[in-house]
Amino acid sequence: MDRPARQLPVRRIRFRYPAGSLRHHYVDGDLIMSHVVAVLSATFPPGEDFFVRSVRHFSDRVTDPVLKEQVRGFIGQEVTHGREHRELNRRLQEMGYPTRRVARFVKWSLADATKRAPAKLCLSYTAALEHYTATLAETLLSQPEAQRLLGDTEVRNILLWHALEETEHKAVAFDVYRTVGGSEWMRRLGFVIQSVGLIGLVAVATVLSMLGDRATYNPVRLIRSILRLRKSPFLAPDVARSLADYLRRGFHPSDHDNKELLQTWTEELFGAEGSLADHLH
């Protein structure tokens, strides 16, 4: 499939978290999901740094002008994601979530991967993790129930913006990997390794985070939150199928068409009357 000549704008954007603007369980009052989102947010800054390093390492081998321009947009978007999530993580840390500790661990583990793993394998890790972020992003953008979970706080705003841009650039690392001759077996290996690592990290870090939250020891709150997980749009079977599709021979991120979704949300967030137009600088 031909790569779409998609523009990747680097939006100059800022999010604000006035004191008292977030209640402690900010994901629709849900105990577990509030901790899960905090853990994921903590992984983003060191994760985005790793993605940029992995792609930039091979940027001099990209000669196609369309892909070269997309690489520049990818790097600019990822750097901005890291900056804005650092500010959100600082606010979540003040609220009692251990985002600083999670970020330190992820930074150490990815730095170790950069040091020990071949550069092409690191790029396959990036392509695999970009598939995870794009799949979750498209679930958020396409499922009203997923959007309702986030209420009307600034956390909703940052996650919708992040989801839009992850959807915009979801194929860039993958295309760079193909351009530099990355093999199918290494692509799949990178996905398996990072699936185990990511799912394990989120599960363990969420449990440890919850152990520091007094609400966890309220059996009614805890059981109610566990039961809500069964109906989570992010744990639906079609999400698992979309993730697993990465292992299919010949897979390409553009096989999952998202043109209409991008048009809708670009207008919704950044059109003339867009809900985040006032966040742009």
KOLDO-360059 format. One record per residue (C-alpha): residue number from 1; residue in one letter; chain; z, y, x. Coordinates in nm, 4 decimals. Layout:
<sites>
num, residuo, cadena, up, north, east
NUM, A, A, Z, Y, X
...
</sites>
This chain:
<sites>
num, residuo, cadena, up, north, east
1, M, A, 0.0000, 0.0000, 0.0000
2, D, A, -0.0898, 0.3451, 0.1306
3, R, A, 0.2010, 0.5698, 0.2103
4, P, A, 0.2251, 0.8622, -0.0339
5, A, A, 0.1864, 1.2031, 0.1330
6, R, A, 0.5222, 1.3146, -0.0058
7, Q, A, 0.6752, 1.6441, 0.0989
8, L, A, 1.0401, 1.6270, 0.2082
9, P, A, 1.1906, 1.9736, 0.1645
10, V, A, 1.5050, 2.0532, 0.3625
11, R, A, 1.7068, 2.2446, 0.1070
12, R, A, 1.9579, 2.5007, 0.2325
13, I, A, 2.2401, 2.4136, -0.0046
14, R, A, 2.6175, 2.4508, -0.0209
15, F, A, 2.8757, 2.2913, -0.2475
16, R, A, 3.2154, 2.4392, -0.3292
17, Y, A, 3.5437, 2.2690, -0.4156
18, P, A, 3.7951, 2.5310, -0.5347
19, A, A, 4.1577, 2.4181, -0.5270
20, G, A, 4.2443, 2.2274, -0.8418
21, S, A, 3.8803, 2.1701, -0.9419
22, L, A, 3.9036, 1.7923, -0.8970
23, R, A, 4.1563, 1.5686, -1.0666
24, H, A, 4.2848, 1.2859, -0.8496
25, H, A, 4.0798, 1.0101, -1.0155
26, Y, A, 3.7698, 1.2226, -1.0372
27, V, A, 3.5244, 0.9472, -1.1437
28, D, A, 3.5911, 0.9593, -1.5178
29, G, A, 3.9610, 0.8930, -1.4533
30, D, A, 3.8753, 0.5488, -1.3147
31, L, A, 4.1068, 0.4207, -1.0416
32, I, A, 3.8782, 0.1805, -0.8554
33, M, A, 3.5542, 0.3781, -0.8772
34, S, A, 3.7246, 0.6948, -0.7526
35, H, A, 3.8292, 0.5060, -0.4387
36, V, A, 3.4882, 0.3399, -0.4008
37, V, A, 3.3071, 0.6752, -0.4142
38, A, A, 3.5540, 0.8249, -0.1633
39, V, A, 3.4917, 0.5330, 0.0756
40, L, A, 3.1152, 0.5666, 0.0398
41, S, A, 3.1326, 0.9417, 0.0952
42, A, A, 3.3366, 0.8808, 0.4111
43, T, A, 3.0637, 0.6525, 0.5488
44, F, A, 2.7855, 0.9042, 0.4971
45, P, A, 2.8355, 1.1524, 0.7856
46, P, A, 2.8521, 0.8900, 1.0648
47, G, A, 2.5889, 0.6849, 0.8831
48, E, A, 2.3479, 0.9792, 0.8601
49, D, A, 2.4021, 1.0505, 1.2322
50, F, A, 2.3102, 0.6891, 1.3101
51, F, A, 1.9984, 0.7067, 1.0918
52, V, A, 1.8823, 1.0223, 1.2688
53, R, A, 1.9407, 0.8692, 1.6142
54, S, A, 1.7581, 0.5509, 1.5202
55, V, A, 1.4494, 0.7289, 1.3855
56, R, A, 1.4437, 1.0055, 1.6465
57, H, A, 1.4450, 0.7428, 1.9249
58, F, A, 1.0925, 0.6424, 1.8213
59, S, A, 0.9621, 0.9809, 1.7050
60, D, A, 0.7363, 1.0221, 2.0104
61, R, A, 0.5529, 0.7020, 1.9102
62, V, A, 0.4642, 0.8365, 1.5658
63, T, A, 0.1137, 0.9830, 1.5802
64, D, A, 0.0176, 0.9918, 1.2122
65, P, A, 0.0513, 1.3605, 1.1101
66, V, A, 0.1791, 1.2776, 0.7604
67, L, A, 0.4530, 1.0495, 0.8909
68, K, A, 0.5417, 1.2952, 1.1706
69, E, A, 0.6015, 1.5649, 0.9094
70, Q, A, 0.8038, 1.3235, 0.6967
71, V, A, 1.0189, 1.2325, 0.9981
72, R, A, 1.1007, 1.6016, 1.0447
73, G, A, 1.1933, 1.6291, 0.6767
74, F, A, 1.3966, 1.3083, 0.6924
75, I, A, 1.6015, 1.4337, 0.9872
76, G, A, 1.6606, 1.7720, 0.8242
77, Q, A, 1.7712, 1.6166, 0.4967
78, E, A, 2.0026, 1.3657, 0.6652
79, V, A, 2.1683, 1.6317, 0.8810
80, T, A, 2.2355, 1.8384, 0.5675
81, H, A, 2.3776, 1.5336, 0.3859
82, G, A, 2.6200, 1.4731, 0.6705
83, R, A, 2.7351, 1.8356, 0.6730
84, E, A, 2.7970, 1.8551, 0.2998
85, H, A, 2.9747, 1.5194, 0.2785
86, R, A, 3.2057, 1.6209, 0.5639
87, E, A, 3.3269, 1.9066, 0.3476
88, L, A, 3.3709, 1.6795, 0.0455
89, N, A, 3.5548, 1.4274, 0.2630
90, R, A, 3.7905, 1.6975, 0.3867
91, R, A, 3.8766, 1.7791, 0.0249
92, L, A, 3.9226, 1.4106, -0.0637
93, Q, A, 4.1473, 1.3648, 0.2405
94, E, A, 4.3675, 1.6482, 0.1129
95, M, A, 4.3876, 1.4650, -0.2214
96, G, A, 4.5193, 1.1509, -0.0514
97, Y, A, 4.2035, 0.9477, 0.0108
98, P, A, 4.1804, 0.8118, 0.3713
99, T, A, 3.8290, 0.9421, 0.4325
100, R, A, 3.9038, 1.0474, 0.7907
101, R, A, 4.0158, 0.6985, 0.8891
102, V, A, 3.7141, 0.5327, 0.7257
103, A, A, 3.4743, 0.7769, 0.8927
104, R, A, 3.6299, 0.7134, 1.2354
105, F, A, 3.5872, 0.3385, 1.1970
106, V, A, 3.2243, 0.3694, 1.0818
107, K, A, 3.1456, 0.6117, 1.3645
108, W, A, 3.2921, 0.3697, 1.6205
109, S, A, 3.1099, 0.0653, 1.4794
110, L, A, 2.7720, 0.2405, 1.4636
111, A, A, 2.8155, 0.3856, 1.8125
112, D, A, 2.8876, 0.0329, 1.9331
113, A, A, 2.5715, -0.0909, 1.7584
114, T, A, 2.3670, 0.1838, 1.9232
115, K, A, 2.5049, 0.0800, 2.2626
116, R, A, 2.4677, -0.2975, 2.2270
117, A, A, 2.1733, -0.3622, 1.9928
118, P, A, 1.8064, -0.3096, 2.0820
119, A, A, 1.6706, 0.0204, 1.9516
120, K, A, 1.4249, -0.1577, 1.7224
121, L, A, 1.7064, -0.3605, 1.5638
122, C, A, 1.9009, -0.0378, 1.5052
123, L, A, 1.5927, 0.1015, 1.3322
124, S, A, 1.5802, -0.2103, 1.1140
125, Y, A, 1.9463, -0.1468, 1.0256
126, T, A, 1.8520, 0.2058, 0.9222
127, A, A, 1.5595, 0.0901, 0.7086
128, A, A, 1.7849, -0.1669, 0.5384
129, L, A, 2.0651, 0.0801, 0.4680
130, E, A, 1.8125, 0.3330, 0.3389
131, H, A, 1.7087, 0.0666, 0.0867
132, Y, A, 2.0715, 0.0402, -0.0260
133, T, A, 2.1119, 0.4157, -0.0642
134, A, A, 1.7772, 0.4503, -0.2434
135, T, A, 1.8574, 0.1667, -0.4850
136, L, A, 2.1970, 0.3152, -0.5725
137, A, A, 2.0414, 0.6627, -0.5921
138, E, A, 1.7728, 0.5513, -0.8343
139, T, A, 2.0360, 0.3757, -1.0453
140, L, A, 2.2324, 0.7000, -1.0664
141, L, A, 1.9252, 0.9059, -1.1525
142, S, A, 1.7877, 0.6632, -1.4112
143, Q, A, 2.1049, 0.5488, -1.5888
144, P, A, 2.2786, 0.8019, -1.8193
145, E, A, 2.5926, 0.5871, -1.8113
146, A, A, 2.6092, 0.6210, -1.4317
147, Q, A, 2.5764, 0.9986, -1.4643
148, R, A, 2.8489, 1.0144, -1.7308
149, L, A, 3.0953, 0.8542, -1.4912
150, L, A, 3.0773, 1.1637, -1.2706
151, G, A, 3.1730, 1.4133, -1.5410
152, D, A, 3.0849, 1.7747, -1.4682
153, T, A, 3.2555, 1.8307, -1.1317
154, E, A, 3.1059, 1.9341, -0.7979
155, V, A, 3.1188, 1.5677, -0.6963
156, R, A, 2.8567, 1.5017, -0.9625
157, N, A, 2.6436, 1.7819, -0.8179
158, I, A, 2.6555, 1.6628, -0.4594
159, L, A, 2.5834, 1.3025, -0.5553
160, L, A, 2.2864, 1.3951, -0.7762
161, W, A, 2.1401, 1.6118, -0.4995
162, H, A, 2.2008, 1.3399, -0.2408
163, A, A, 2.0461, 1.0793, -0.4725
164, L, A, 1.7349, 1.2916, -0.5226
165, E, A, 1.6760, 1.3325, -0.1490
166, E, A, 1.7489, 0.9676, -0.0707
167, T, A, 1.4824, 0.8815, -0.3270
168, E, A, 1.2411, 1.1313, -0.1711
169, H, A, 1.2669, 0.9915, 0.1808
170, K, A, 1.3411, 0.6255, 0.1093
171, A, A, 1.0314, 0.4943, 0.2917
172, V, A, 1.0422, 0.7051, 0.6092
173, A, A, 1.2583, 0.4841, 0.8332
174, F, A, 1.0730, 0.1785, 0.7008
175, D, A, 0.7352, 0.3323, 0.7889
176, V, A, 0.8538, 0.4288, 1.1372
177, Y, A, 0.9755, 0.0706, 1.1850
178, R, A, 0.6322, -0.0625, 1.0905
179, T, A, 0.4580, 0.1955, 1.3081
180, V, A, 0.6440, 0.0820, 1.6208
181, G, A, 0.5616, -0.2827, 1.5551
182, G, A, 0.8840, -0.4014, 1.3944
183, S, A, 0.8589, -0.7660, 1.2873
184, E, A, 0.9263, -0.9150, 0.9449
185, W, A, 1.1986, -1.1453, 1.0769
186, M, A, 1.3875, -0.8582, 1.2414
187, R, A, 1.3508, -0.6457, 0.9276
188, R, A, 1.5092, -0.9222, 0.7209
189, L, A, 1.7755, -0.9914, 0.9834
190, G, A, 1.8734, -0.6243, 0.9833
191, F, A, 1.9128, -0.6334, 0.6069
192, V, A, 2.1312, -0.9466, 0.6102
193, I, A, 2.3562, -0.8126, 0.8867
194, Q, A, 2.3994, -0.4747, 0.7216
195, S, A, 2.4529, -0.6278, 0.3766
196, V, A, 2.7471, -0.8278, 0.5079
197, G, A, 2.8810, -0.5280, 0.6981
198, L, A, 2.8412, -0.2711, 0.4214
199, I, A, 2.9743, -0.4831, 0.1358
200, G, A, 3.2639, -0.6053, 0.3496
201, L, A, 3.3499, -0.2540, 0.4644
202, V, A, 3.3432, -0.1041, 0.1144
203, A, A, 3.5536, -0.3894, -0.0285
204, V, A, 3.8197, -0.3835, 0.2440
205, A, A, 3.8342, -0.0042, 0.2766
206, T, A, 3.8609, 0.0367, -0.1009
207, V, A, 4.1546, -0.2063, -0.1210
208, L, A, 4.3329, -0.0334, 0.1693
209, S, A, 4.2668, 0.3069, 0.0125
210, M, A, 4.4052, 0.1913, -0.3215
211, L, A, 4.7229, 0.0585, -0.1581
212, G, A, 4.8102, 0.4188, -0.0795
213, D, A, 4.7656, 0.5288, -0.4417
214, R, A, 5.0689, 0.5043, -0.6724
215, A, A, 4.8417, 0.4430, -0.9719
216, T, A, 4.7391, 0.1073, -0.8213
217, Y, A, 5.0871, -0.0253, -0.8932
218, N, A, 5.0560, 0.0536, -1.2637
219, P, A, 4.9332, -0.2822, -1.4033
220, V, A, 4.7771, -0.1254, -1.7128
221, R, A, 4.5735, 0.1241, -1.5053
222, L, A, 4.4691, -0.1423, -1.2568
223, I, A, 4.3630, -0.4039, -1.5131
224, R, A, 4.1766, -0.1472, -1.7212
225, S, A, 3.9864, -0.0357, -1.4112
226, I, A, 3.9020, -0.3940, -1.3122
227, L, A, 3.7674, -0.4636, -1.6610
228, R, A, 3.5491, -0.1521, -1.6463
229, L, A, 3.3802, -0.2876, -1.3343
230, R, A, 3.2120, -0.5556, -1.5448
231, K, A, 3.0148, -0.2847, -1.7256
232, S, A, 2.9359, -0.0719, -1.4206
233, P, A, 2.5656, 0.0204, -1.4064
234, F, A, 2.5848, -0.0150, -1.0278
235, L, A, 2.6783, -0.3842, -1.0571
236, A, A, 2.4082, -0.4730, -1.3084
237, P, A, 2.1818, -0.7722, -1.2314
238, D, A, 1.8713, -0.5545, -1.1966
239, V, A, 2.0414, -0.3600, -0.9156
240, A, A, 2.1099, -0.6845, -0.7289
241, R, A, 1.7477, -0.7920, -0.7832
242, S, A, 1.6178, -0.4587, -0.6515
243, L, A, 1.8329, -0.4925, -0.3403
244, A, A, 1.7271, -0.8531, -0.2802
245, D, A, 1.3597, -0.7594, -0.3140
246, Y, A, 1.3863, -0.6211, 0.0401
247, L, A, 1.3777, -0.9805, 0.1657
248, R, A, 1.0375, -1.0438, 0.0065
249, R, A, 0.7548, -1.0835, 0.2559
250, G, A, 0.5327, -0.7762, 0.2453
251, F, A, 0.7962, -0.5600, 0.0758
252, H, A, 0.7553, -0.1830, 0.0964
253, P, A, 0.9939, 0.0759, -0.0565
254, S, A, 0.7037, 0.2364, -0.2422
255, D, A, 0.6618, -0.0858, -0.4392
256, H, A, 0.9437, 0.0565, -0.6539
257, D, A, 0.7599, 0.3529, -0.8028
258, N, A, 0.9785, 0.6596, -0.8511
259, K, A, 0.7285, 0.9443, -0.8908
260, E, A, 0.8244, 1.0271, -1.2485
261, L, A, 1.1966, 1.0071, -1.1702
262, L, A, 1.1523, 1.2488, -0.8795
263, Q, A, 0.9543, 1.4967, -1.0876
264, T, A, 1.2159, 1.4932, -1.3634
265, W, A, 1.5149, 1.5442, -1.1342
266, T, A, 1.3500, 1.7955, -0.9023
267, E, A, 1.2939, 2.0155, -1.2064
268, E, A, 1.6376, 1.9362, -1.3520
269, L, A, 1.8202, 2.0307, -1.0314
270, F, A, 1.5988, 2.2853, -0.8572
271, G, A, 1.3510, 2.4235, -1.1108
272, A, A, 1.3662, 2.7823, -1.2313
273, E, A, 1.6538, 2.6903, -1.4627
274, G, A, 1.7795, 2.4040, -1.2456
275, S, A, 2.1498, 2.3231, -1.2529
276, L, A, 2.1772, 2.3530, -0.8724
277, A, A, 1.9414, 2.6456, -0.8188
278, D, A, 2.2442, 2.8717, -0.7650
279, H, A, 2.3642, 2.6425, -0.4823
280, L, A, 2.0580, 2.7122, -0.2678
281, H, A, 2.0669, 2.9655, 0.0133
</sites>
